[in-house]
Amino acid sequence: MRPNASRVLAGLLAAAMLQGCVEVPVLSVSSDTVPRISVAEARAGLAAVSPFSVLYGGHVAFNDCGMKGGRDGLNLVCQSHGSFACPYGSLRDGSVTLAGGGYHVDLRPECNVFITFLTEASAASFVNALYVMKHPADFPQDPSSPAPLAAAPAPAPAPQARPEAAPASDVDEPSYKSAAPRPDDFALLIGISKYRDIPEAQFAEKDVRAVKRHLLAMGYPEENIVSLLGDHATNSSIAEKLERWFPMNVSAASTVFVYYSGHGAPDPESKQAYLVPWDGQPGDLADTAFPLARFYKDLQKLPAKRVLVALDSCFSGAGGRSVLAKGARPLVTRVDAAVPQDGKLVVFTASQADQISGTLEDQGHGAFTYYFLKGLDGEASDGSGRVTAGSLYGYLAKRVSAAAHRQEREQNPQLLPSVEASGAVPLR
């Protein structure tokens, strides 16, 4: 009935490489936007849409599904798991969002089903046909029937105000200040909210500004911190800082801190993970993006006594399990992103490999960054009053996971290479 699951997943993964994981509105249907098709045409359209995957209950994905538009409801039929019925009267009018390379229609909570299409045309056909089936009295019953009289046009919507700036957060300014300056320590902070060619990574640059304030409070000198924001975070500038600026300045007495907030992409053939700079092209990763393996190798070669890394991105790439929340930021799924085991690198990642990294709208930060800074501010201190990698990880694991559950998703930060190897490393 449909292409097999591996083909669908491969299509989603390839699409994810091109678009990232940010949710972008594509289409909202209304009586003014739906084509004047008949009910019979809508029913046929529902049965003819392109292959898609179904996420039922937020947990299990089926990739061998078709659907039928019945008289009273939408029937989703999956070869691997039977069928689901969604009465038309219980469904709100659909809308389409682009995230993770797929085109998504969310039928929750009424039907508890989240559908991913491979093309915008398929998703649009689905929501338009679904609207007609929900409002059959407003449309002809078959192509030869006269159309019902159109309702008076709705008044033009009032001009929308431009989005407000990200809200202030209680982690934007640290409550502490280090008594001892740290002249040997260096930091590179990379944040890309608006990319040249791919969707936005919400709040990424605001994340960087807050992280910098905390580093200054911890004693890092202003002149020892480089921030690459937006169009300054090009592939060549990232390489220059990692491979020239750091080696020229870092010594055996140095602690190096590197923070990254933004997109990434997988190479399905090489299984390599890439950080995507402002000018990166997900369709040409080898020439325009920064390999995560090279990123770790450059840091491992530094003569520093310790290198701390925090990545507020995810390695999910979309498809299957991923239910993408607004502002979610993808990196890669099922690829080689191993951290060297020599003990020098201590890496915090925002989520596990098959999850997404989300944001907290009310705080204007990535969820991981918000609780990372909250923990540094003292909430993650151990019994002696210090914040260690282990105590911060324990705090992050609880708080980020709880915040994600409130958004009906999963996100579990990681401490790499392991808690046992890195837990005792002091942070503040």
Sequence and secondary structure as in RCSB ss.txt:
>XXXX:A:sequence
MRPNASRVLAGLLAAAMLQGCVEVPVLSVSSDTVPRISVAEARAGLAAVSPFSVLYGGHVAFNDCGMKGGRDGLN
LVCQSHGSFACPYGSLRDGSVTLAGGGYHVDLRPECNVFITFLTEASAASFVNALYVMKHPADFPQDPSSPAPLA
AAPAPAPAPQARPEAAPASDVDEPSYKSAAPRPDDFALLIGISKYRDIPEAQFAEKDVRAVKRHLLAMGYPEENI
VSLLGDHATNSSIAEKLERWFPMNVSAASTVFVYYSGHGAPDPESKQAYLVPWDGQPGDLADTAFPLARFYKDLQ
KLPAKRVLVALDSCFSGAGGRSVLAKGARPLVTRVDAAVPQDGKLVVFTASQADQISGTLEDQGHGAFTYYFLKG
LDGEASDGSGRVTAGSLYGYLAKRVSAAAHRQEREQNPQLLPSVEASGAVPLR
>XXXX:A:secstr
    HHHHHHHHHHHHHHH S  EEEEE  TTTS    HHHHHHHHHT   EEEEETTTEEESSEEEEE SSEEE
EEETTTEEEEEEGGG    EEEEETTEEEEE TTTT EEEEESSHHHHHHHHHHHHHHH GGGS SSTTS     
                   TTSS S   SS  TT EEEEEE SS SSS   TTHHHHHHHHHHHHHHTT  GGGE
EEEEGGG  HHHHHHIIIIIHHHH  TT EEEEEEES EEEETTTTEEEE  TT  GGGHHHHSEEHHHHHHHHH
HS  SEEEEEEES S  SSTT    TT B   SSSB    SSSSEEEEESS TTS B EETTTTEEHHHHHHHHI
IIIIT  TTS  BHHHHHHHHHHHHHHHHHHTTS    EEES HHHHTT B  
